Amino acid sequence: MTAVLATVALPAAALTIWALLRSPLGLRLVAEPRRDRWHERQTPLLGGVGLFAGLLAGVGAALAAGALHPSEELFGILGGCAIVFTAGLLDDLRALPPAAKLASQVGAGALVVATGLQVQIVGNDVLATAIALLWLVGMTNAFNLLDNMDGLAATLAGIACAYFAIDAVTTHPNRLVLVLAAAVGLACAGFLPFNLRPRSRAAVFMGDSGSQLLGFALGLSASWKAAGTTVATLFLPILVLAVPILDTTLVTVVRILEGRPIYQGGRDHTSHRLVYRGLSETRAVLLLGVISAALGGTSLAYNNIDSGAVTLVGVLITFALLVQFATFLSDLERAPAGRMALVALHTRRLVEVLVDFALVGAAFSASYLLFVHGTGSSYQKHIFVVTLPALLAARFALFIPFGLYRGVWRYAGAREAVATIAAVGLSELVAYVFITATQPWGDFPQSVFVVDWLLCTILVGASRLGERALYRALVVMKGRAGQRRTLIVGAGRGGRSLLRELRETPGEHVVGFVDDDPRLRRRRLQGVAVLGGADEIESILVTARPDIVLVTIPDAPRERLDFVVYGCAQAGVTCHFVRRQTDLDPRAVLSALVE
């Protein structure tokens, strides 16, 4: 019943925006196109007013019906939201300095803390207050930065609100969180039709008033849930809001490396980088929304499973994949000029080392906790403390010669996977032998090392090989439209080499092989089907519909090649012969000869 009452937020937000767009304000309060912004025409900045109206309407309806009772905490929340909304609206009107915006955010957070917000993950009141303020200010700015593409901030906010509302009904009943999350989420639903329009540009932006309001309100919903004590409850808000946190971290790191102010606008956000990778704006928003929904679903699952070890392992895997996603998008190969150039050039490797440090430590910790009671006995803790540094040293000492810090992981394959498994396994053995030679095992469970090897292999492998999977997924999401369809004649070494080259060439799609070897008929080589022999070329051209045929066996019998050339001529398909020659004479031309 409480959530149903909050549905009034949707029509309230939509009607407010509709009315404002038809008022004189719709022509006065606008965002002008700029080089560091994504939009290309004047757009009203009135969406935040509609979002705030929806929030007030949803909370007001719950109060009027008695589903929510007036309290100091409630009015503190509404007061904090009003402060960040007003500051954002003034920034939309007059461009406030960063210090003024930060002061308003801290003031709003202080009001909420003073009126009842509690963060109980730490026992020290001063530290708890600092965490609450840091979280609220951080999420407010995260959504302010995230509002960089049509529909993105509102979509992710709506998804997060849905998960917080579900959690407030099921696992951690809390009527205030339910009303707040439902009202904000439904206000976003009322805003989206004006902002996310796939076939046309946005009719309205939410502006700083809307983005700051969403970030602050979501920070409040998450902060109330952070009052729990279990591992799953602690990670719930972090997973639900992982995409905004990832985007803010990526933008902050890149701008620091490039010597730009963090608060300065730019086209370097996660959504922009996905568009640069070839996705449309709508598909970029959709992909980030799917990722956000998937992470939110895992967070609720961890709460229901209620197992600290399972949650910790799952969060570690998620962390590794998110870091891989960020490094894939960061494109730090273009190092900036100046004193930060060397740092930027090696940032990718530095990130890999730091991630490995966290994953190795976390994998061993999780394995240890699986075998001991609670946190273990005093002697078990002693062995743990002695083993962890030895394990870290062994890992890094072997990861380097095994090539785990020099690979281009987008092109990783079986060789890299074997190197990862071997490096983790051998370093595990080295650490085990060292501890056996220097320490009595006592009551320490030695099975920890077996589980640690398996867990660490999975985590390190996911952090490396995930980039290849992500690259292929993005290629699929971009679709085949506009790509040249290529049929390769010859499935031998030359044909497979050409396949690998074309796969890494933008705009190319290999539809199949043609080869006379009967053992290869109807089989797949590196994921591409062998469609038949040269004598079947005419039917293959009809079914595969290639734009070009590349022949990699120019020295094959003349009658077999005649089948291919004649068939292509009859079908009107371009046919090229690819010849690769290597000559020891430096005056010779090393080329792919097209005849």
Secondary structure, DSSP 8 states (H G I E B T S, - for coil): -HHHHGGGHHHHHHHHHHHHHTSTHHHHSEE---TTSS--S-EE--HHHHHHHHHHHHHHHHHHTTSS---HHHHHHHHHHHHHHHHHHHHHHH---HHHHHHHHHHHHHHHHHTT----SSS-HHHHHHHHHHHHHHHHHHHHHH--STTHHHHHHHHHHHHHHHHHHTTS--HHHHHHHHHHHHHHHHHHHHH--TTS--S---HHHHHHHHHHHHHHHHHHHTT--SHHHHHHHHHHTHHHHHHHHHHHHHHHHTT--TTS--S-SHHHHHHHTT--HHHHHHHHHHHHHHHHHHHHHHHHHT-HHHHHHHHHHHHHHHHHHHHHHH-TTS--SSTTHHHHHTHHHHHHHHHHHHHHHHHHHHHHHHHSSTT--HHHHHHHHHHHHHHHHHHHHHHTTTTTTT--GGG--HHHHHHHHHHHHHHHHHHHHHHHHHS--TT--TTHHHHHHHHHHHHHHHHHHHHHHHHHHHHHHH-STT-EEEEEE--SHHHHHHHHHHHTSTTEEEEEEE---GGGTT-EETTEEEEE-GGGHHHHHHHH--SEEEES-TTS-HHHHHHHHHHHHHHT-EEEEEEE---SSTTS---EEE-
